[in-house]
């Protein structure tokens, strides 16, 4: 149980908040890239929700706000409304949504050879926030050279566009094989926008007792998950590994801080042994919403990619659809954000407590001007973090593929 004050400290994500400052130490994906031409899949959520004074499904909102299609895209991340664009020379930019001239929305801006032009008076800003043009000003005016606009760094990795909203030199995007390896097969999914706070979503990743109950009935994994697992947790500098044991069946996942959950995705029924890993990245939108992305990675084994049996597909969406809906309904009905001052935690909530303490340590590190745990710097170029080091499943192993 947390006090209301402590709960606010862990859940407020906007500019000037303590948790928001910690989260700004990390990169987050904000959209599927317009340049991604690999496989895509789309999990479906039929429930209705309200977002931006509109009613629709989480899938519809996720598609609208999480997929970049070359036109300027309004995005909301960490409580800030921004615009993602690609100029005519191919450079990506992420800038504040309101033009600093007369506050017209740059969501309707016009990409130029360099930068994005406001549709109202043509003030043009590049990816660093530098003003390149003021068409209505006299040619001799130096006003544009004094004007800057809010802008954040963006990078493309694994079919996704990532943003860094922090101060100072950005760290490295974690080079996890799921979205950093250059071999294998990659499938990118736009998961949806959930009307739930990022922390209550991430807490689900270290609460594995729920898998034997919530997913133990009516899901594609019910045959192996119907037993409540024995659970344990192993913490390191970058995250938390969760261990689940059901008799002779063992499974681990790994929460890479702050919001990336690494998983195995065994093929249906465990009938095909070939490694298939996935990363679900939860991007905090604001205090009440979270944007999901899912990347699945099928690596080569001994230089070969799998020949799938007839009727089997690479995408993991069909297998986890029911689990996805079950998790959504359990988490969203907690409230946004959940009131942790009224909860009562049990023995098997040790992972949740571990997670919260880790967040609190991160918040304190940022207040002291230090990099929090999970921030990555100085890894050599080409270094890849292997999912197999942290996530395992008794139904899948690289050795079995060999």
C-alpha positions in Angstrom: 0.0 0.0 0.0 1.3 3.4 -0.9 0.3 6.8 0.4 -1.5 9.1 -2.0 1.5 11.3 -2.1 3.9 8.4 -3.0 1.4 7.1 -5.6 1.4 10.6 -7.3 5.2 10.6 -7.2 5.3 7.3 -9.1 2.6 8.1 -11.6 2.8 11.8 -12.7 4.7 11.8 -16.1 4.3 15.4 -17.3 7.1 18.0 -17.5 8.3 19.1 -14.1 7.2 16.0 -12.3 9.7 13.7 -10.5 8.6 10.5 -12.3 8.4 12.4 -15.6 12.1 13.5 -15.2 13.1 9.9 -14.6 11.2 8.6 -17.6 12.8 11.4 -19.7 16.2 9.6 -19.1 15.1 6.9 -21.7 14.1 6.6 -25.3 10.5 5.6 -26.2 9.0 4.5 -29.5 6.3 6.9 -30.7 5.3 5.4 -34.0 5.8 2.7 -36.6 8.1 4.2 -39.2 6.8 5.1 -42.6 9.9 3.4 -44.1 9.1 0.0 -42.5 8.3 -2.4 -45.3 8.6 -5.7 -43.4 5.8 -7.8 -41.9 3.2 -6.2 -39.8 0.4 -7.6 -37.6 -2.4 -5.9 -35.7 -3.9 -7.2 -32.5 -7.5 -6.2 -32.2 -9.3 -4.8 -29.1 -13.1 -4.4 -29.5 -13.8 -2.5 -26.3 -14.8 1.1 -26.7 -12.8 3.9 -25.0 -12.7 7.7 -25.0 -9.6 9.5 -26.1 -9.2 13.2 -27.1 -13.0 13.6 -26.7 -13.6 10.9 -29.3 -15.0 7.4 -28.8 -13.4 4.4 -30.6 -11.5 1.2 -29.9 -8.0 1.0 -28.5 -6.9 -0.5 -31.8 -8.3 2.4 -33.9 -6.7 5.0 -31.7 -3.4 3.1 -31.7 -3.5 2.9 -35.5 -4.2 6.6 -35.8 -1.7 7.9 -33.3 1.0 5.2 -33.5 1.6 4.8 -37.2 3.5 7.4 -39.2 2.5 7.7 -42.9 4.7 10.6 -44.0 2.1 13.3 -43.3 2.9 15.2 -40.0 1.6 13.1 -37.1 0.3 14.4 -33.8 1.8 12.4 -31.0 1.4 12.8 -27.2 4.2 11.4 -25.1 5.0 12.0 -21.4 2.2 14.6 -21.3 3.5 16.7 -24.2 1.7 17.2 -27.5 4.2 17.1 -30.3 4.3 16.7 -34.1 6.4 14.1 -35.9 7.4 14.9 -39.4 9.8 13.9 -42.2 11.1 16.7 -44.4 11.5 16.4 -48.1 15.2 15.5 -47.7 14.2 12.6 -45.5 15.2 14.0 -42.1 12.9 13.2 -39.2 11.9 15.9 -36.7 9.8 16.0 -33.5 8.7 19.5 -32.5 6.2 21.2 -30.2 2.7 21.2 -31.7 2.0 24.9 -31.4 3.9 27.3 -33.6 5.6 29.9 -31.4 4.3 32.7 -33.7 0.5 32.6 -33.3 0.0 29.1 -31.8 -1.4 27.5 -35.0 -1.0 23.7 -34.9 2.0 22.3 -36.7 0.0 19.0 -37.1 -1.1 20.6 -40.4 2.4 21.8 -41.2 3.9 21.5 -44.7 7.2 19.6 -45.0 9.8 21.5 -46.9 13.2 20.5 -48.3 14.5 21.3 -44.8 12.1 21.5 -41.9 8.4 21.9 -41.3 6.5 25.1 -42.3 3.6 26.3 -40.3 0.5 26.5 -42.6 -0.6 29.8 -41.2 2.4 32.1 -41.9 5.1 29.8 -43.1 7.5 30.0 -40.2 9.7 26.9 -40.8 11.6 24.9 -38.2 14.1 22.1 -38.6 14.7 19.0 -36.5 16.8 21.0 -34.0 14.1 23.7 -33.5 16.1 26.3 -35.5 13.9 28.7 -37.5 14.8 28.6 -41.2 12.3 30.9 -42.7 9.8 33.7 -41.9 8.3 34.5 -45.3 6.3 37.5 -44.1 9.3 39.3 -42.5 11.4 41.8 -44.5 14.4 40.2 -46.2 16.8 42.2 -44.1 15.2 41.1 -40.8 17.3 38.9 -38.5 14.3 37.9 -36.4 14.4 34.3 -37.6 17.9 33.9 -36.3 16.8 34.7 -32.8 13.8 32.3 -32.9 13.9 28.6 -31.8 11.2 26.1 -31.2 10.8 23.0 -28.9 12.4 20.0 -30.6 13.5 16.5 -29.5 15.9 14.0 -31.0 14.3 11.0 -32.9 15.9 7.9 -34.3 14.7 4.9 -36.3 15.3 1.4 -35.0 13.6 -1.9 -35.7 10.8 -0.5 -37.8 9.9 2.1 -35.0 10.6 5.8 -34.5 12.0 6.5 -31.1 12.1 9.8 -29.2 14.2 11.2 -26.4 12.6 13.9 -24.3 15.4 14.3 -21.8 18.1 16.9 -21.2 21.8 16.6 -22.3 23.4 14.0 -24.5 20.9 11.2 -25.2 21.9 7.7 -24.1 21.8 4.7 -26.4 18.6 3.0 -27.4 19.0 -0.5 -25.8 20.5 -2.6 -28.6 18.2 -5.6 -27.8 18.2 -8.1 -30.6 14.4 -8.0 -31.1 14.7 -4.5 -32.7 18.5 -4.1 -33.2 19.7 -7.3 -34.9 20.2 -7.1 -38.6 19.6 -10.7 -39.3 16.5 -12.8 -38.9 12.9 -11.9 -39.4 11.1 -9.0 -37.7 7.4 -8.4 -37.3 6.2 -5.0 -36.1 2.8 -4.5 -34.4 1.0 -1.4 -33.3 -0.6 -2.7 -30.2 -3.1 0.1 -29.3 -3.6 3.0 -26.9 -4.8 1.7 -23.5 -6.7 4.0 -21.1 -4.3 2.9 -18.3 -1.3 4.4 -16.7 2.1 3.1 -17.7 3.0 1.8 -14.2 -0.1 -0.3 -13.7 0.6 -1.9 -17.1 4.3 -2.6 -16.3 3.4 -4.0 -12.9 1.5 -6.7 -14.7 4.9 -7.8 -16.2 6.3 -8.7 -12.8 3.0 -10.2 -11.5 3.2 -13.7 -12.9 0.8 -15.4 -10.6 -1.9 -13.8 -12.7 -1.0 -16.0 -15.7 -2.2 -19.1 -13.9 -5.6 -17.5 -13.1 -6.4 -14.8 -15.7 -4.9 -16.8 -18.6 -5.5 -20.2 -17.1 -9.0 -20.4 -18.7 -10.1 -19.6 -22.2 -6.7 -18.7 -23.7 -4.3 -20.4 -26.2 -1.9 -21.1 -23.3 -4.5 -22.5 -20.9 -3.2 -26.1 -21.4 0.1 -25.2 -19.8 -0.8 -22.1 -17.8 -3.8 -23.4 -15.9 -1.5 -24.2 -12.9 -0.6 -21.3 -10.7 3.2 -21.0 -11.0 5.8 -20.9 -8.3 7.4 -17.5 -8.9 10.7 -15.7 -8.1 12.4 -12.6 -9.2 16.0 -11.7 -10.0 17.0 -8.0 -10.1 20.0 -6.5 -11.9 21.0 -3.0 -13.0 18.9 -3.0 -16.1 15.7 -4.6 -15.0 13.9 -7.6 -13.3 13.8 -11.2 -14.5 10.6 -13.1 -13.5 10.9 -16.9 -13.1 7.8 -19.1 -13.3 7.9 -22.8 -12.6 5.0 -25.2 -13.2 6.2 -28.7 -12.4 8.7 -29.5 -15.1 7.7 -26.5 -17.2 9.8 -23.4 -16.6 9.5 -19.9 -18.2 11.2 -16.6 -17.6 10.6 -13.1 -18.9 12.6 -9.9 -18.4 11.5 -6.3 -17.8 14.2 -4.1 -19.3 13.8 -0.7 -17.6 11.7 1.3 -17.8 8.9 -0.4 -19.8 10.2 -3.1 -22.2 9.1 -6.6 -21.5 11.1 -9.3 -23.2 9.2 -12.6 -23.8 9.4 -15.9 -25.6 6.6 -16.5 -28.0 6.4 -20.3 -28.5 4.8 -21.5 -31.6 1.2 -22.8 -31.2 1.0 -25.8 -29.0 4.8 -26.0 -28.8 4.7 -28.1 -31.9 7.5 -26.2 -33.7 10.8 -25.6 -32.0 12.5 -22.5 -33.2 13.3 -19.4 -31.1 10.9 -16.6 -31.4 11.3 -13.6 -29.1 9.3 -10.5 -28.6 9.5 -7.1 -27.0 6.5 -5.2 -25.9 7.3 -1.5 -25.3 4.9 0.6 -23.3 5.2 4.4 -24.1 3.7 6.7 -21.4 1.3 9.0 -23.2 0.1 11.0 -20.2 -1.1 10.2 -16.7 -4.1 8.2 -18.1 -3.0 6.5 -21.3 -0.2 4.2 -22.6 0.8 3.5 -26.2 1.9 -0.1 -27.0 4.3 -1.5 -29.6 5.1 -5.1 -30.1 8.1 -6.4 -32.1 8.6 -10.1 -32.7 12.0 -11.4 -33.8 12.8 -14.9 -35.3 16.6 -15.3 -35.4 18.5 -17.6 -37.7 19.9 -20.8 -36.2 23.2 -22.0 -37.7 22.8 -19.4 -40.5 19.3 -20.7 -41.5 15.8 -19.3 -41.1 12.9 -21.6 -40.4 10.8 -23.3 -43.0 7.4 -23.1 -41.3 5.0 -26.0 -41.4 1.9 -25.6 -43.5 -0.7 -23.4 -41.9 1.8 -21.8 -39.4 2.5 -18.0 -39.6 5.3 -15.9 -38.3 3.1 -13.4 -36.6 2.4 -13.9 -32.9 -0.8 -11.9 -32.9 -3.2 -14.9 -33.5 -1.7 -16.8 -30.5 -1.8 -14.0 -27.9 -5.1 -12.3 -29.0 -7.1 -13.7 -26.1 -4.4 -13.1 -23.6 -4.1 -9.5 -24.8 -7.8 -8.9 -24.2 -7.7 -10.6 -20.8 -4.8 -8.4 -19.7 -6.4 -5.3 -21.1 -9.7 -5.7 -19.2 -8.0 -6.7 -15.9 -5.6 -3.7 -16.0 -7.9 -1.0 -17.4 -10.6 -1.7 -14.8 -8.2 -0.8 -12.0 -8.7 2.8 -12.9 -6.3 5.3 -14.4 -4.2 5.8 -12.6 -4.9 3.0 -10.0 -5.4 4.2 -6.4 -2.6 2.3 -4.7 -3.5 3.7 -1.3 -6.3 1.2 -1.0 -4.5 -1.9 -2.2 -3.4 -4.8 0.0 -0.4 -6.7 -1.3 0.3 -10.3 -0.6 3.4 -12.6 -0.6 3.4 -13.1 -4.4 3.5 -9.3 -5.0 7.2 -9.2 -4.1 8.0 -8.4 -7.8 5.6 -5.4 -7.8 7.2 -4.1 -4.6 10.7 -4.6 -6.2 9.6 -2.7 -9.3 8.3 0.3 -7.3 11.5 0.5 -5.2 13.5 0.4 -8.4 11.5 3.3 -9.8 12.0 5.3 -6.6 15.7 4.7 -6.8 15.7 6.0 -10.4 13.8 9.1 -9.4 16.3 9.8 -6.6 19.3 9.3 -9.0 17.9 11.8 -11.5 17.3 14.3 -8.7 21.0 13.9 -7.8 22.0 14.5 -11.5 23.0 10.9 -12.1 21.9 8.4 -14.8 19.3 6.0 -13.3 19.6 2.2 -13.6 18.7 1.0 -17.1 20.3 4.0 -19.0 22.8 2.6 -21.5 25.9 4.5 -22.6 29.3 3.5 -24.1 28.4 0.1 -25.5 30.6 -0.5 -28.6 29.0 -0.1 -32.1 27.4 -3.4 -33.2 26.9 -4.7 -29.7 23.7 -6.7 -29.4 21.9 -7.7 -26.2 20.6 -11.2 -26.7 17.1 -12.0 -25.5 18.1 -15.6 -24.9 20.3 -14.5 -22.0 17.2 -13.4 -20.1 14.1 -15.1 -21.4 13.4 -18.8 -21.7 10.5 -21.2 -22.2 10.3 -24.9 -21.8 8.5 -25.2 -25.1 11.2 -23.4 -27.1 14.9 -23.4 -27.2 17.7 -22.6 -29.8 19.1 -26.1 -29.0 15.9 -27.7 -30.1 16.0 -25.8 -33.4 19.4 -27.2 -34.1 
